[in-house]
Amino acid sequence: MKSLRHTTGFLIMIAAVNVNAQAKILVLEHVNVIPMDKQQVLNDHRAVVVDDKVSLIEPASNKLKVKVDEIIDSRGHYMIPGLSDTHFQQSS
């Protein structure tokens, strides 16, 4: 019975942590974005990052519609997707 009480208490504690957890929202303002699907730089844009994932890229002139935790002025900086070189040659 003692083990069941500890397990129940632990499960209640986990549930309380999950209920109170909120996404962290970071905004990069006035960043220049280099996309992979266009042959141009998207100047003066906003990147909204939710829990370490880019969720929105839009012109910085658009009204910001979300409450954010942190705003970083990124004037003069560029943002590109993570690049990876997956090419390799196997020697015999």
N, C-alpha and C positions, 0 to 999 in steps of 0.2 A: 504494500500500500504506500509505503514511503517513496518508492521509486515512481509510482504513478503521480504523486503530488509534485515531485520534482519535474517530471516530464510535462505535466499540465502547466506549471509555472513557467517553464522554458518556452512552451508554445505560445502562451499569452504574451510573454516578453517579445518574441519574434513578431507576433501580430501587431503589437504596439509600435515597434520599430518600422515595419512596413507601412503602416497607416500614416506615420509622421514624416516619412521620407518624401522629399520633393525633388523635382528635377532642377538641376542648376542650369541657368540660362545665361550664356555669355554672348555679347554682341561685339563684332568687329565692325566699327563704323568707318566709312570712307576708304575701304580697302579696294585695291585693284585686283580683280579676279581673272585668272588665266584658265578658261574652261578647256575641256578636252574635246568638245563637240563643235567649236567655232574657231575661226581663224582670226580672232580679234580679242583684245583685252577689254574686259568689262570694267571701265573706270568708275570710280566713286560709287561703290556698291556697299551693301550691308550684308554681313554673314551672321546668321543667328545659329548659335551652337547650343544644343540641348544635350546634356549628359555626354559631352565629348564627341557628339556627332553633328555635322552640319545639317540643319533641318530646313534652312531657307536662305536663298541668296536673292536679293532684290536691290533696286536702286536706292541709294542712301537718301534720296529726296522723298521716298515714300514715308508716310507716317508710321512710326513704330507702334505696333499693336499689342505687344506683349510686355509684361512686367519682367524686368531683367535683374540679375544679380550683379552683373558687372558689364561696363561698356569700355572698350579699348579703342582709342582714337588711332586708326591705322593709316592715316594719311602718309603717302609716299611708300607704303608697303604693298607687297604682292602676295596673293594666296593662290597656290596651285594644288591640285590633287596629289596625294602621296604617289610617288612613282617607284616602280620596282623593275629591276632588270631580271627577267626570268629566263633569259637566253643563256645557255651554257653549252660547252662542247665537252664531250666525254672522250678522253684519250684512251687509245687501245693498248 
